[in-house]
Amino acid sequence: MTWDWQVFLNDDGSGRTYLQWMMDAWGWTLSVAGCSWVVAIVMGGIMGTLRTLPNSPWLVRLANVWVEVFRNVPLLVQIFIWYFVIPKMFPAMRDLPGFVLVVFALGFSPRHALPSKSGPVSRRCREASATPAWPWVSRRPRPTAM
């Protein structure tokens, strides 16, 4: 059996080759992934920080609700909601291209808000407790050899 790699260079009937179609698809995939990564890092950092504020109970509740609402919803369902439901609810978003809606769906998912909360919370708990950060390290002085 031999592979026919020339099929990628054949014309598809519209003046483009299959290889050009594949390169365009990779470009769109990488651009959606990159843009949604930036949005996710920014939103995750903001929401994770809001969840750790000690003197702002309403902001903490708002961020917790945001995380808990989106946390157990599958990502594909979130994409469908952003692509089909949100533009119907908000007429101003009907003119946005699908690219932007999918970037919002992937970026507003709370995947990055959870790790940005766990670091400060664990540090705060460790400072409040009397146990050392590493329980296998003893605070007693070691006996010296004579």
C-alpha positions in Angstrom: 0.0 0.0 0.0 1.4 3.4 -0.9 0.4 6.8 0.3 -0.8 9.3 -2.3 0.5 12.6 -0.9 -0.3 14.4 -4.1 -3.9 14.5 -3.1 -3.1 17.6 -0.9 -1.9 19.4 -4.0 -5.0 18.7 -6.1 -7.5 21.4 -6.9 -10.8 21.1 -5.0 -12.8 22.8 -7.7 -12.7 26.3 -6.3 -9.2 27.2 -7.3 -7.7 26.2 -3.9 -5.8 23.1 -3.0 -6.6 20.8 0.0 -3.3 21.9 1.5 -4.4 25.5 1.5 -7.6 24.5 3.2 -5.7 22.7 5.9 -3.3 25.6 6.5 -6.3 28.0 6.8 -7.9 25.7 9.3 -4.7 25.5 11.3 -4.4 29.3 11.3 -8.0 29.7 12.6 -7.5 27.0 15.2 -4.2 28.5 16.5 -5.7 32.0 16.6 -8.8 31.0 18.5 -6.6 29.0 21.0 -4.2 31.9 21.5 -6.8 34.6 21.9 -8.9 32.5 24.3 -5.8 31.7 26.3 -5.1 35.4 26.8 -8.7 36.0 27.8 -8.7 33.0 30.1 -5.5 34.0 31.9 -6.8 37.6 32.5 -10.3 36.5 33.6 -8.9 33.7 35.7 -6.5 36.0 37.4 -9.1 38.5 38.2 -11.7 36.0 39.4 -9.1 34.0 41.4 -7.9 37.2 43.0 -11.5 38.3 43.8 -12.2 35.0 45.5 -9.3 35.6 48.0 -10.1 39.2 49.1 -10.5 39.2 52.9 -12.6 42.4 53.3 -15.0 42.2 50.3 -17.6 39.6 50.9 -19.8 40.7 48.0 -16.9 40.5 45.5 -15.9 37.1 46.9 -19.5 35.9 46.5 -19.8 37.2 43.0 -16.6 35.5 42.0 -17.6 32.2 43.7 -21.0 32.3 41.9 -19.2 32.9 38.6 -17.0 29.9 39.2 -19.7 27.6 40.5 -22.1 28.4 37.6 -19.6 27.6 34.9 -17.6 24.9 36.7 -19.6 21.8 35.9 -21.0 22.9 32.6 -19.2 21.0 29.8 -17.1 23.2 27.5 -18.9 22.3 24.4 -22.2 23.3 26.0 -20.6 26.7 27.0 -19.5 27.2 23.4 -23.1 26.5 22.2 -24.5 28.9 24.8 -22.1 31.7 23.7 -22.6 31.0 20.0 -26.4 30.6 19.9 -28.1 31.8 23.1 -26.1 34.9 24.2 -26.6 36.7 20.8 -30.3 36.0 21.0 -30.5 37.5 24.5 -28.3 40.5 23.8 -29.0 42.1 20.4 -25.7 44.1 20.5 -23.8 40.8 20.3 -25.5 39.6 17.1 -23.1 41.5 15.0 -20.0 39.9 16.6 -18.3 37.3 14.4 -18.4 33.7 15.5 -14.6 33.8 16.1 -15.1 36.3 19.0 -18.0 34.4 20.5 -16.0 31.1 20.6 -13.0 33.0 22.1 -15.3 34.4 24.8 -16.7 30.9 25.5 -13.3 29.4 25.9 -11.8 32.4 27.7 -14.6 33.0 30.3 -14.6 29.4 31.4 -13.4 29.3 35.1 -10.5 26.8 34.5 -7.9 29.4 35.4 -9.7 30.9 38.4 -9.3 27.8 40.6 -5.5 27.6 40.6 -5.1 31.3 41.2 -7.1 31.0 44.4 -5.5 27.9 45.8 -2.0 29.4 46.2 -2.9 32.4 48.4 -5.4 30.3 50.4 -2.9 27.6 51.1 -0.3 30.1 52.1 -2.8 31.8 54.5 -3.8 28.5 56.0 -0.1 27.5 56.4 0.7 30.8 58.2 -2.3 30.5 60.5 -1.4 27.0 61.6 1.3 26.0 64.0 2.5 23.1 62.0 5.5 23.6 59.7 5.0 23.8 56.0 6.7 20.4 55.6 5.5 18.0 58.3 8.4 15.6 57.8 10.8 18.4 58.9 11.2 18.5 62.7 11.8 21.7 64.5 13.7 20.0 67.3 17.4 20.5 67.1 19.3 17.5 65.9 21.8 15.9 68.3 25.4 16.5 67.4 27.9 13.7 67.1 30.7 13.7 69.6 
